[in-house]
Amino acid sequence: MTLVSWLSLVAICCLGAMTPGPSLAVVLKQTINNGKLHAITACWSHALGVGLWAFACIFGLALIVAQSPYLFQLITWAGAAYLAYIGYQSLRSAKAEQQSTQNTTKKASLLEAATEGAMISILNPKLAIFFIAIFSQFISAQAMFVEQAIMIATVILIDGFWYTIVVLVLAKGSVLNWIREKSQWVNRITGAIFILLAIRVITL
């Protein structure tokens, strides 16, 4: 892989990571409800999930998913169900906070944050299509293992660092305090977004 090809891959991955979607909503939810450490944990578990799809694409597994309508549909519906579940949890969290004047909502564990981040990417078979479209431009029959590893690492690092930057911006004192003051509405909005995304996924 030439430097120009790698820079092209970096540019495409940056655009993909920066596109708003359920991943951003998860990061926002974790930052507000559980803090910076939980949000960053979710970021990097999400990045590893994205890297798993990149690995699968390079070694042919993603192509099987893309060409198997039943398998693709199964994973898509599982992803929609998980989005709906997260949306319900966000709405319930907003209601619990409204009912509690002392804000005693139980904080999630780091494992729960990591699971939520990973599942958002793993249960998104559209990443298979995305990476097939990308890597078809860069993979050749003569590609060495080192080149393949560089591509996977590039995907993981860009995704992880982008969402980490988002967390660090959101976690600034003034920004985070303002968001937390509005946390009931943020949870309601993000919950509604997750549920609407779930409906959109199963109706497309």
VEXDREN-2710 file (C-alpha; in Angstrom, 1 decimal):
% VEXDREN-2710
k/r/px/py/pz
1/MET/0.0/0.0/0.0
2/THR/1.4/3.4/-1.0
3/LEU/1.3/6.5/1.2
4/VAL/-1.2/8.1/-1.1
5/SER/-3.5/5.0/-0.9
6/TRP/-3.2/5.0/2.9
7/LEU/-4.0/8.7/3.1
8/SER/-7.1/8.1/0.9
9/LEU/-8.2/5.3/3.3
10/VAL/-7.6/7.6/6.3
11/ALA/-9.8/10.4/4.7
12/ILE/-12.7/7.9/3.9
13/CYS/-12.5/6.4/7.4
14/CYS/-12.6/9.9/9.0
15/LEU/-15.7/10.9/7.0
16/GLY/-17.3/7.6/8.1
17/ALA/-16.5/8.1/11.7
18/MET/-17.7/11.7/11.8
19/THR/-21.1/10.9/10.3
20/PRO/-23.7/11.4/13.1
21/GLY/-25.6/8.2/14.0
22/PRO/-26.4/5.8/16.9
23/SER/-22.7/5.6/17.8
24/LEU/-22.6/9.3/18.6
25/ALA/-25.8/9.0/20.6
26/VAL/-24.2/6.2/22.7
27/VAL/-21.1/8.3/23.4
28/LEU/-23.3/11.2/24.4
29/LYS/-25.4/9.0/26.7
30/GLN/-22.4/7.5/28.4
31/THR/-20.7/10.9/28.9
32/ILE/-23.8/12.4/30.6
33/ASN/-25.0/9.5/32.6
34/ASN/-21.7/7.8/33.7
35/GLY/-18.8/10.2/33.0
36/LYS/-15.7/10.5/30.9
37/LEU/-14.1/7.1/31.7
38/HIS/-17.3/5.2/30.8
39/ALA/-17.7/7.1/27.6
40/ILE/-14.1/6.6/26.5
41/THR/-14.5/2.8/27.3
42/ALA/-17.5/2.8/25.1
43/CYS/-15.6/4.6/22.3
44/TRP/-12.8/2.1/22.2
45/SER/-15.0/-1.0/22.5
46/HIS/-17.0/0.5/19.6
47/ALA/-13.8/1.0/17.6
48/LEU/-12.9/-2.7/18.2
49/GLY/-16.3/-3.7/17.0
50/VAL/-15.7/-1.6/13.8
51/GLY/-12.3/-3.3/13.5
52/LEU/-14.0/-6.7/13.7
53/TRP/-16.1/-5.8/10.7
54/ALA/-13.0/-4.5/8.9
55/PHE/-11.2/-7.8/9.7
56/ALA/-14.2/-9.8/8.5
57/CYS/-14.3/-7.8/5.3
58/ILE/-10.7/-8.2/4.5
59/PHE/-10.8/-12.0/5.1
60/GLY/-14.1/-12.5/3.2
61/LEU/-16.6/-13.0/6.0
62/ALA/-18.4/-9.7/5.5
63/LEU/-18.9/-10.6/1.8
64/ILE/-20.8/-13.7/3.0
65/VAL/-23.0/-11.5/5.2
66/ALA/-23.6/-9.1/2.3
67/GLN/-24.6/-11.9/-0.1
68/SER/-26.8/-13.8/2.4
69/PRO/-30.1/-11.9/2.7
70/TYR/-31.3/-14.0/5.6
71/LEU/-28.1/-13.6/7.6
72/PHE/-28.0/-9.9/6.9
73/GLN/-31.6/-9.5/7.9
74/LEU/-31.1/-11.4/11.1
75/ILE/-28.2/-9.2/12.2
76/THR/-30.1/-6.1/11.1
77/TRP/-33.2/-7.0/13.2
78/ALA/-31.0/-7.9/16.2
79/GLY/-29.3/-4.4/15.8
80/ALA/-32.8/-2.7/15.6
81/ALA/-33.9/-4.6/18.8
82/TYR/-30.7/-3.5/20.6
83/LEU/-31.3/0.2/19.5
84/ALA/-34.8/0.0/20.8
85/TYR/-33.6/-1.5/24.1
86/ILE/-31.1/1.3/24.6
87/GLY/-33.8/3.9/23.7
88/TYR/-36.1/2.4/26.3
89/GLN/-33.3/2.5/28.9
90/SER/-32.6/6.2/28.1
91/LEU/-36.3/7.1/28.4
92/ARG/-36.5/5.1/31.7
93/SER/-33.4/6.9/33.0
94/ALA/-34.9/10.3/32.3
95/LYS/-38.1/9.3/34.1
96/ALA/-36.2/8.0/37.1
97/GLU/-34.2/11.2/37.3
98/GLN/-37.3/13.2/37.2
99/GLN/-38.8/11.3/40.1
100/SER/-35.6/11.5/42.2
101/THR/-34.8/14.9/43.5
102/GLN/-31.4/13.6/44.7
103/ASN/-30.4/12.0/41.3
104/THR/-29.6/8.6/42.8
105/THR/-29.8/6.8/39.5
106/LYS/-27.4/3.8/39.6
107/LYS/-24.2/4.3/37.6
108/ALA/-23.4/1.7/34.9
109/SER/-20.3/-0.4/35.2
110/LEU/-17.4/-0.1/32.8
111/LEU/-18.3/-3.5/31.4
112/GLU/-21.8/-2.3/30.6
113/ALA/-20.4/0.8/28.9
114/ALA/-18.0/-1.4/26.9
115/THR/-20.8/-3.8/25.9
116/GLU/-23.0/-1.0/24.8
117/GLY/-20.3/0.6/22.6
118/ALA/-19.3/-2.8/21.0
119/MET/-22.8/-3.9/20.3
120/ILE/-23.7/-0.8/18.5
121/SER/-21.0/-1.5/15.9
122/ILE/-21.1/-5.3/15.9
123/LEU/-24.9/-5.4/15.3
124/ASN/-24.6/-3.1/12.3
125/PRO/-24.2/-5.3/9.2
126/LYS/-24.2/-2.1/7.0
127/LEU/-20.6/-1.8/8.1
128/ALA/-19.9/-4.9/6.0
129/ILE/-21.2/-3.1/2.9
130/PHE/-19.3/0.0/3.9
131/PHE/-16.0/-1.8/4.2
132/ILE/-16.5/-3.9/1.1
133/ALA/-16.9/-0.7/-0.8
134/ILE/-13.8/0.8/0.8
135/PHE/-11.4/-2.1/0.8
136/SER/-12.3/-3.2/-2.7
137/GLN/-10.4/-0.1/-3.7
138/PHE/-7.3/-1.0/-1.7
139/ILE/-7.0/-4.8/-1.5
140/SER/-5.3/-6.7/-4.2
141/ALA/-4.5/-10.4/-4.6
142/GLN/-0.9/-9.6/-3.8
143/ALA/-1.7/-7.7/-0.6
144/MET/0.6/-8.7/2.2
145/PHE/-0.6/-9.5/5.8
146/VAL/1.2/-6.3/7.0
147/GLU/-0.8/-4.2/4.6
148/GLN/-4.0/-5.8/5.8
149/ALA/-3.1/-5.3/9.4
150/ILE/-2.3/-1.6/8.7
151/MET/-5.8/-1.2/7.2
152/ILE/-7.5/-2.8/10.2
153/ALA/-5.4/-0.8/12.6
154/THR/-6.2/2.4/10.7
155/VAL/-9.9/1.8/11.0
156/ILE/-9.8/1.1/14.7
157/LEU/-7.6/4.0/15.6
158/ILE/-9.5/6.6/13.6
159/ASP/-12.8/5.5/15.0
160/GLY/-11.5/5.3/18.6
161/PHE/-9.6/8.6/18.5
162/TRP/-12.5/10.5/16.9
163/TYR/-15.0/9.5/19.5
164/THR/-12.5/10.1/22.3
165/ILE/-12.1/13.7/21.0
166/VAL/-15.9/14.0/21.1
167/VAL/-15.9/12.8/24.7
168/LEU/-13.1/15.2/25.8
169/VAL/-15.0/18.1/24.2
170/LEU/-18.3/17.1/25.8
171/ALA/-16.6/16.4/29.2
172/LYS/-15.3/19.9/29.6
173/GLY/-16.6/21.4/32.8
174/SER/-18.9/24.1/31.4
175/VAL/-20.2/21.9/28.6
176/LEU/-20.8/18.9/30.7
177/ASN/-22.4/20.9/33.5
178/TRP/-24.8/22.5/31.0
179/ILE/-25.6/19.1/29.4
180/ARG/-26.2/17.5/32.8
181/GLU/-28.5/20.3/33.8
182/LYS/-30.5/19.4/30.7
183/SER/-29.9/15.6/31.2
184/GLN/-33.6/14.7/31.5
185/TRP/-34.3/16.2/28.1
186/VAL/-31.0/14.8/26.6
187/ASN/-32.0/11.3/27.8
188/ARG/-35.5/11.8/26.4
189/ILE/-34.2/13.0/23.0
190/THR/-31.5/10.3/22.7
191/GLY/-34.0/7.7/23.8
192/ALA/-36.4/8.8/21.1
193/ILE/-33.6/8.9/18.5
194/PHE/-32.6/5.3/19.3
195/ILE/-36.2/4.1/19.0
196/LEU/-36.8/6.1/15.7
197/LEU/-33.5/4.6/14.4
198/ALA/-34.7/1.1/15.3
199/ILE/-38.0/1.7/13.5
200/ARG/-36.2/3.1/10.5
201/VAL/-33.9/0.0/10.4
202/ILE/-36.8/-2.5/10.3
203/THR/-38.9/-0.5/7.8
204/LEU/-36.1/0.0/5.2
END
